[in-house]
Amino acid sequence: MVEIIVTLLIAISAAYFLYKNIKKKASGSCDCGHCSKSCSVRKTK
């Protein structure tokens, strides 16, 4: 039972982070997690 709960927590966490990254990328933001104003992604836009 504990293994199932841990697996579900990991799967839900992974899905949440993927959704968050996809949402950022779709809005045109950088999704690297540590961007600054000198980011190469921001320079190309």
C-alpha positions as CSV (number, residue, x, y, z in Angstrom):
1,M,0.0,0.0,0.0
2,V,2.8,2.4,0.9
3,E,4.5,1.7,-2.5
4,I,1.4,2.7,-4.3
5,I,1.1,5.9,-2.5
6,V,4.7,6.8,-3.1
7,T,4.4,5.9,-6.7
8,L,1.3,8.1,-7.1
9,L,3.0,11.0,-5.4
10,I,5.9,10.8,-7.7
11,A,3.7,10.5,-10.8
12,I,1.5,13.4,-9.7
13,S,4.6,15.5,-9.0
14,A,6.1,14.7,-12.4
15,A,2.9,15.5,-14.2
16,Y,2.6,18.8,-12.4
17,F,6.2,19.9,-13.3
18,L,5.7,18.8,-16.9
19,Y,2.5,20.8,-17.1
20,K,4.1,23.9,-15.5
21,N,7.1,23.7,-18.0
22,I,4.8,23.2,-21.0
23,K,2.7,26.1,-19.9
24,K,5.7,28.4,-19.6
25,K,7.1,27.3,-22.9
26,A,3.8,27.9,-24.7
27,S,3.6,31.4,-23.3
28,G,7.0,32.2,-24.7
29,S,8.8,32.1,-21.4
30,C,12.1,30.3,-20.8
31,D,11.6,27.0,-18.9
32,C,15.2,26.4,-17.8
33,G,14.4,27.4,-14.3
34,H,17.4,29.8,-13.8
35,C,17.1,32.4,-16.5
36,S,18.5,35.9,-16.3
37,K,18.2,38.9,-18.5
38,S,21.2,37.7,-20.5
39,C,19.6,34.4,-21.4
40,S,20.2,33.3,-25.0
41,V,16.5,32.4,-25.4
42,R,15.4,35.9,-24.5
43,K,18.0,37.4,-26.8
44,T,16.6,35.6,-29.8
45,K,13.1,37.1,-29.3
